[in-house]
Protein backbone atom coordinates (compact mmCIF):
# COMPACT_ATOMS: atom_id res chain seq x y z
CA UNK A 1 0.00 0.00 0.00
CA UNK A 2 1.12 3.55 -0.53
CA UNK A 3 -0.08 7.05 0.14
CA UNK A 4 -2.28 6.98 -2.96
CA UNK A 5 -4.31 3.98 -1.84
CA UNK A 6 -8.05 4.66 -1.69
CA UNK A 7 -9.28 4.45 1.93
CA UNK A 8 -12.05 2.63 3.65
CA UNK A 9 -15.40 4.19 4.42
CA UNK A 10 -15.20 6.71 7.25
CA UNK A 11 -18.57 5.81 8.76
CA UNK A 12 -16.74 3.90 11.50
CA UNK A 13 -13.78 5.39 13.40
CA UNK A 14 -11.63 2.29 12.88
CA UNK A 15 -12.06 2.43 9.12
CA UNK A 16 -11.37 6.16 9.01
CA UNK A 17 -8.04 5.78 10.76
CA UNK A 18 -6.75 2.96 8.55
CA UNK A 19 -5.77 4.86 5.44
CA UNK A 20 -5.28 8.39 4.13
CA UNK A 21 -8.16 10.14 2.41
CA UNK A 22 -8.16 9.85 -1.39
CA UNK A 23 -7.43 12.71 -3.72
CA UNK A 24 -10.32 14.93 -4.68
CA UNK A 25 -11.82 14.06 -8.09
CA UNK A 26 -10.87 17.58 -9.15
CA UNK A 27 -7.17 16.83 -8.77
CA UNK A 28 -4.84 15.22 -11.28
CA UNK A 29 -4.09 12.38 -8.85
CA UNK A 30 -7.69 11.13 -8.76
CA UNK A 31 -7.94 11.11 -12.54
CA UNK A 32 -4.55 9.42 -12.76
CA UNK A 33 -5.92 6.57 -10.63
CA UNK A 34 -8.92 6.28 -12.94
CA UNK A 35 -6.75 6.26 -16.06
CA UNK A 36 -4.58 3.54 -14.55
CA UNK A 37 -7.70 1.46 -13.80
CA UNK A 38 -8.92 1.87 -17.38
CA UNK A 39 -5.54 0.89 -18.86
CA UNK A 40 -5.02 -2.10 -16.57
CA UNK A 41 -8.53 -3.37 -17.39
CA UNK A 42 -8.09 -2.84 -21.15
CA UNK A 43 -10.55 -0.04 -21.79
CA UNK A 44 -13.45 1.71 -20.06
CA UNK A 45 -16.04 -0.53 -21.74
CA UNK A 46 -14.75 -3.62 -19.90
CA UNK A 47 -16.69 -4.67 -16.77
CA UNK A 48 -13.52 -4.65 -14.67
CA UNK A 49 -12.75 -1.05 -15.55
CA UNK A 50 -16.31 0.05 -14.84
CA UNK A 51 -16.30 -1.77 -11.52
CA UNK A 52 -13.07 -0.07 -10.48
CA UNK A 53 -14.28 3.36 -11.58
CA UNK A 54 -17.49 2.91 -9.60
CA UNK A 55 -15.42 1.86 -6.60
CA UNK A 56 -13.13 4.90 -6.90
CA UNK A 57 -16.08 7.25 -7.08
CA UNK A 58 -17.83 5.54 -4.17
CA UNK A 59 -14.70 5.68 -2.01
CA UNK A 60 -14.30 9.38 -2.75
CA UNK A 61 -17.92 10.19 -1.84
CA UNK A 62 -17.28 8.88 1.67
CA UNK A 63 -14.80 11.71 2.23
CA UNK A 64 -17.21 14.52 1.31
CA UNK A 65 -17.97 16.36 4.54
CA UNK A 66 -20.72 18.70 3.29
CA UNK A 67 -23.83 16.94 4.66
CA UNK A 68 -26.33 17.52 1.84
CA UNK A 69 -23.84 17.19 -1.01
CA UNK A 70 -22.25 14.15 0.64
CA UNK A 71 -25.61 12.42 1.03
CA UNK A 72 -26.51 13.02 -2.62
CA UNK A 73 -23.14 11.82 -3.88
CA UNK A 74 -23.27 8.72 -1.68
CA UNK A 75 -26.69 7.86 -3.09
CA UNK A 76 -25.23 8.14 -6.58
CA UNK A 77 -22.27 5.99 -5.54
CA UNK A 78 -24.63 3.38 -4.09
CA UNK A 79 -26.64 3.34 -7.32
CA UNK A 80 -23.43 2.75 -9.29
CA UNK A 81 -22.42 -0.03 -6.88
CA UNK A 82 -25.77 -1.77 -7.34
CA UNK A 83 -25.64 -1.44 -11.11
CA UNK A 84 -22.15 -2.98 -11.28
CA UNK A 85 -23.22 -5.79 -8.93
CA UNK A 86 -26.42 -6.59 -10.82
CA UNK A 87 -25.12 -6.11 -14.37
CA UNK A 88 -21.65 -7.64 -14.04
CA UNK A 89 -21.72 -9.71 -10.86
CA UNK A 90 -18.85 -7.73 -9.32
CA UNK A 91 -19.40 -6.57 -5.74
CA UNK A 92 -16.77 -4.15 -4.47
CA UNK A 93 -17.73 -2.05 -1.48
CA UNK A 94 -16.56 1.54 -1.26
CA UNK A 95 -15.24 0.77 2.23
CA UNK A 96 -12.58 -1.60 0.87
CA UNK A 97 -9.00 -0.35 0.46
CA UNK A 98 -7.74 -1.07 -3.05
CA UNK A 99 -4.37 -0.14 -4.51
CA UNK A 100 -3.40 0.91 -8.00
CA UNK A 101 -3.78 -0.92 -11.32
CA UNK A 102 -5.89 -3.77 -9.96
CA UNK A 103 -7.18 -5.87 -12.86
CA UNK A 104 -10.45 -7.78 -12.84
CA UNK A 105 -9.88 -10.44 -15.47
CA UNK A 106 -13.47 -11.50 -16.08
CA UNK A 107 -16.84 -10.60 -14.65
CA UNK A 108 -19.33 -12.60 -12.54
CA UNK A 109 -19.20 -14.03 -9.06
CA UNK A 110 -16.64 -11.62 -7.60
CA UNK A 111 -17.29 -10.57 -3.99
CA UNK A 112 -14.80 -8.49 -2.01
CA UNK A 113 -15.16 -8.05 1.77
CA UNK A 114 -16.27 -4.59 2.89
CA UNK A 115 -12.95 -3.94 4.63
CA UNK A 116 -10.58 -5.99 2.49
CA UNK A 117 -7.18 -4.48 1.72
CA UNK A 118 -5.74 -5.16 -1.72
CA UNK A 119 -2.30 -3.98 -2.85
CA UNK A 120 -1.07 -2.74 -6.22
CA UNK A 121 -0.96 -4.61 -9.55
CA UNK A 122 -3.16 -7.54 -8.46
CA UNK A 123 -5.15 -9.74 -10.84
CA UNK A 124 -8.58 -11.01 -9.74
CA UNK A 125 -10.44 -13.49 -11.93
CA UNK A 126 -14.07 -14.58 -12.04
CA UNK A 127 -15.66 -16.38 -9.11
CA UNK A 128 -13.24 -15.01 -6.49
CA UNK A 129 -14.62 -14.43 -3.00
CA UNK A 130 -12.87 -12.54 -0.22
CA UNK A 131 -15.12 -12.81 2.81
CA UNK A 132 -15.81 -14.01 6.32
CA UNK A 133 -14.54 -17.41 7.37
CA UNK A 134 -17.80 -18.06 9.22
CA UNK A 135 -20.63 -15.68 8.40
CA UNK A 136 -23.09 -17.09 10.93
CA UNK A 137 -23.81 -14.32 13.41
CA UNK A 138 -20.75 -12.34 12.31
CA UNK A 139 -20.67 -8.83 10.95
CA UNK A 140 -18.14 -7.48 8.47
CA UNK A 141 -15.43 -5.56 10.29
CA UNK A 142 -11.79 -4.61 9.65
CA UNK A 143 -10.58 -7.31 12.04
CA UNK A 144 -12.09 -10.16 10.01
CA UNK A 145 -11.14 -8.96 6.53
CA UNK A 146 -8.48 -10.42 4.23
CA UNK A 147 -5.35 -8.43 3.43
CA UNK A 148 -3.85 -9.01 -0.02
CA UNK A 149 -0.34 -7.87 -0.87
CA UNK A 150 0.88 -6.43 -4.16
CA UNK A 151 1.27 -8.35 -7.43
CA UNK A 152 -0.96 -11.19 -6.27
CA UNK A 153 -2.47 -13.37 -9.02
CA UNK A 154 -5.78 -14.89 -7.88
CA UNK A 155 -7.19 -17.72 -9.97
CA UNK A 156 -10.81 -18.30 -10.91
CA UNK A 157 -13.04 -19.59 -8.13
CA UNK A 158 -10.52 -19.01 -5.35
CA UNK A 159 -11.84 -18.35 -1.85
CA UNK A 160 -9.91 -16.16 0.59
CA UNK A 161 -11.74 -16.34 3.89
CA UNK A 162 -11.25 -14.57 7.19
CA UNK A 163 -8.54 -12.29 8.55
CA UNK A 164 -5.74 -13.83 6.51
CA UNK A 165 -2.75 -12.02 5.07
CA UNK A 166 -1.50 -12.86 1.59
CA UNK A 167 2.06 -11.71 0.97
CA UNK A 168 3.43 -9.95 -2.10
CA UNK A 169 4.04 -11.85 -5.34
CA UNK A 170 1.79 -14.78 -4.44
CA UNK A 171 0.01 -16.94 -7.03
CA UNK A 172 -3.26 -18.56 -5.96
CA UNK A 173 -4.43 -21.32 -8.28
CA UNK A 174 -8.07 -21.76 -9.36
CA UNK A 175 -10.53 -23.07 -6.75
CA UNK A 176 -8.01 -22.83 -3.92
CA UNK A 177 -9.44 -22.20 -0.45
CA UNK A 178 -7.18 -19.92 1.59
CA UNK A 179 -7.88 -19.71 5.33
CA UNK A 180 -4.33 -19.24 6.66
CA UNK A 181 -1.65 -16.64 6.05
CA UNK A 182 0.46 -17.07 2.93
CA UNK A 183 4.09 -15.87 2.91
CA UNK A 184 5.42 -13.71 0.07
CA UNK A 185 6.54 -15.31 -3.19
CA UNK A 186 4.51 -18.47 -2.62
CA UNK A 187 2.06 -20.51 -4.68
CA UNK A 188 -1.22 -21.88 -3.33
CA UNK A 189 -2.48 -24.95 -5.20
CA UNK A 190 -5.82 -26.66 -4.69
CA UNK A 191 -5.98 -30.48 -4.75
CA UNK A 192 -5.90 -31.88 -8.26
CA UNK A 193 -9.12 -33.47 -9.47
CA UNK A 194 -9.12 -37.28 -9.73
CA UNK A 195 -10.37 -39.33 -12.64
CA UNK A 196 -12.46 -42.33 -11.52
CA UNK A 197 -13.21 -45.11 -13.98
CA UNK A 198 -16.86 -46.02 -14.48
CA UNK A 199 -17.86 -49.39 -13.08
C-alpha positions as CSV (number, residue, x, y, z in Angstrom):
1,X,0.0,0.0,0.0
2,X,1.1,3.6,-0.5
3,X,-0.1,7.1,0.1
4,X,-2.3,7.0,-3.0
5,X,-4.3,4.0,-1.8
6,X,-8.1,4.7,-1.7
7,X,-9.3,4.4,1.9
8,X,-12.0,2.6,3.6
9,X,-15.4,4.2,4.4
10,X,-15.2,6.7,7.3
11,X,-18.6,5.8,8.8
12,X,-16.7,3.9,11.5
13,X,-13.8,5.4,13.4
14,X,-11.6,2.3,12.9
15,X,-12.1,2.4,9.1
16,X,-11.4,6.2,9.0
17,X,-8.0,5.8,10.8
18,X,-6.7,3.0,8.5
19,X,-5.8,4.9,5.4
20,X,-5.3,8.4,4.1
21,X,-8.2,10.1,2.4
22,X,-8.2,9.8,-1.4
23,X,-7.4,12.7,-3.7
24,X,-10.3,14.9,-4.7
25,X,-11.8,14.1,-8.1
26,X,-10.9,17.6,-9.2
27,X,-7.2,16.8,-8.8
28,X,-4.8,15.2,-11.3
29,X,-4.1,12.4,-8.9
30,X,-7.7,11.1,-8.8
31,X,-7.9,11.1,-12.5
32,X,-4.5,9.4,-12.8
33,X,-5.9,6.6,-10.6
34,X,-8.9,6.3,-12.9
35,X,-6.7,6.3,-16.1
36,X,-4.6,3.5,-14.6
37,X,-7.7,1.5,-13.8
38,X,-8.9,1.9,-17.4
39,X,-5.5,0.9,-18.9
40,X,-5.0,-2.1,-16.6
41,X,-8.5,-3.4,-17.4
42,X,-8.1,-2.8,-21.2
43,X,-10.6,0.0,-21.8
44,X,-13.4,1.7,-20.1
45,X,-16.0,-0.5,-21.7
46,X,-14.8,-3.6,-19.9
47,X,-16.7,-4.7,-16.8
48,X,-13.5,-4.7,-14.7
49,X,-12.7,-1.0,-15.5
50,X,-16.3,0.1,-14.8
51,X,-16.3,-1.8,-11.5
52,X,-13.1,-0.1,-10.5
53,X,-14.3,3.4,-11.6
54,X,-17.5,2.9,-9.6
55,X,-15.4,1.9,-6.6
56,X,-13.1,4.9,-6.9
57,X,-16.1,7.2,-7.1
58,X,-17.8,5.5,-4.2
59,X,-14.7,5.7,-2.0
60,X,-14.3,9.4,-2.8
61,X,-17.9,10.2,-1.8
62,X,-17.3,8.9,1.7
63,X,-14.8,11.7,2.2
64,X,-17.2,14.5,1.3
65,X,-18.0,16.4,4.5
66,X,-20.7,18.7,3.3
67,X,-23.8,16.9,4.7
68,X,-26.3,17.5,1.8
69,X,-23.8,17.2,-1.0
70,X,-22.2,14.2,0.6
71,X,-25.6,12.4,1.0
72,X,-26.5,13.0,-2.6
73,X,-23.1,11.8,-3.9
74,X,-23.3,8.7,-1.7
75,X,-26.7,7.9,-3.1
76,X,-25.2,8.1,-6.6
77,X,-22.3,6.0,-5.5
78,X,-24.6,3.4,-4.1
79,X,-26.6,3.3,-7.3
80,X,-23.4,2.8,-9.3
81,X,-22.4,0.0,-6.9
82,X,-25.8,-1.8,-7.3
83,X,-25.6,-1.4,-11.1
84,X,-22.1,-3.0,-11.3
85,X,-23.2,-5.8,-8.9
86,X,-26.4,-6.6,-10.8
87,X,-25.1,-6.1,-14.4
88,X,-21.7,-7.6,-14.0
89,X,-21.7,-9.7,-10.9
90,X,-18.8,-7.7,-9.3
91,X,-19.4,-6.6,-5.7
92,X,-16.8,-4.2,-4.5
93,X,-17.7,-2.0,-1.5
94,X,-16.6,1.5,-1.3
95,X,-15.2,0.8,2.2
96,X,-12.6,-1.6,0.9
97,X,-9.0,-0.4,0.5
98,X,-7.7,-1.1,-3.0
99,X,-4.4,-0.1,-4.5
100,X,-3.4,0.9,-8.0
101,X,-3.8,-0.9,-11.3
102,X,-5.9,-3.8,-10.0
103,X,-7.2,-5.9,-12.9
104,X,-10.4,-7.8,-12.8
105,X,-9.9,-10.4,-15.5
106,X,-13.5,-11.5,-16.1
107,X,-16.8,-10.6,-14.7
108,X,-19.3,-12.6,-12.5
109,X,-19.2,-14.0,-9.1
110,X,-16.6,-11.6,-7.6
111,X,-17.3,-10.6,-4.0
112,X,-14.8,-8.5,-2.0
113,X,-15.2,-8.0,1.8
114,X,-16.3,-4.6,2.9
115,X,-13.0,-3.9,4.6
116,X,-10.6,-6.0,2.5
117,X,-7.2,-4.5,1.7
118,X,-5.7,-5.2,-1.7
119,X,-2.3,-4.0,-2.9
120,X,-1.1,-2.7,-6.2
121,X,-1.0,-4.6,-9.5
122,X,-3.2,-7.5,-8.5
123,X,-5.2,-9.7,-10.8
124,X,-8.6,-11.0,-9.7
125,X,-10.4,-13.5,-11.9
126,X,-14.1,-14.6,-12.0
127,X,-15.7,-16.4,-9.1
128,X,-13.2,-15.0,-6.5
129,X,-14.6,-14.4,-3.0
130,X,-12.9,-12.5,-0.2
131,X,-15.1,-12.8,2.8
132,X,-15.8,-14.0,6.3
133,X,-14.5,-17.4,7.4
134,X,-17.8,-18.1,9.2
135,X,-20.6,-15.7,8.4
136,X,-23.1,-17.1,10.9
137,X,-23.8,-14.3,13.4
138,X,-20.8,-12.3,12.3
139,X,-20.7,-8.8,10.9
140,X,-18.1,-7.5,8.5
141,X,-15.4,-5.6,10.3
142,X,-11.8,-4.6,9.7
143,X,-10.6,-7.3,12.0
144,X,-12.1,-10.2,10.0
145,X,-11.1,-9.0,6.5
146,X,-8.5,-10.4,4.2
147,X,-5.3,-8.4,3.4
148,X,-3.9,-9.0,0.0
149,X,-0.3,-7.9,-0.9
150,X,0.9,-6.4,-4.2
151,X,1.3,-8.3,-7.4
152,X,-1.0,-11.2,-6.3
153,X,-2.5,-13.4,-9.0
154,X,-5.8,-14.9,-7.9
155,X,-7.2,-17.7,-10.0
156,X,-10.8,-18.3,-10.9
157,X,-13.0,-19.6,-8.1
158,X,-10.5,-19.0,-5.4
159,X,-11.8,-18.3,-1.8
160,X,-9.9,-16.2,0.6
161,X,-11.7,-16.3,3.9
162,X,-11.2,-14.6,7.2
163,X,-8.5,-12.3,8.6
164,X,-5.7,-13.8,6.5
165,X,-2.8,-12.0,5.1
166,X,-1.5,-12.9,1.6
167,X,2.1,-11.7,1.0
168,X,3.4,-9.9,-2.1
169,X,4.0,-11.9,-5.3
170,X,1.8,-14.8,-4.4
171,X,0.0,-16.9,-7.0
172,X,-3.3,-18.6,-6.0
173,X,-4.4,-21.3,-8.3
174,X,-8.1,-21.8,-9.4
175,X,-10.5,-23.1,-6.7
176,X,-8.0,-22.8,-3.9
177,X,-9.4,-22.2,-0.5
178,X,-7.2,-19.9,1.6
179,X,-7.9,-19.7,5.3
180,X,-4.3,-19.2,6.7
181,X,-1.6,-16.6,6.1
182,X,0.5,-17.1,2.9
183,X,4.1,-15.9,2.9
184,X,5.4,-13.7,0.1
185,X,6.5,-15.3,-3.2
186,X,4.5,-18.5,-2.6
187,X,2.1,-20.5,-4.7
188,X,-1.2,-21.9,-3.3
189,X,-2.5,-24.9,-5.2
190,X,-5.8,-26.7,-4.7
191,X,-6.0,-30.5,-4.7
192,X,-5.9,-31.9,-8.3
193,X,-9.1,-33.5,-9.5
194,X,-9.1,-37.3,-9.7
195,X,-10.4,-39.3,-12.6
196,X,-12.5,-42.3,-11.5
197,X,-13.2,-45.1,-14.0
198,X,-16.9,-46.0,-14.5
199,X,-17.9,-49.4,-13.1
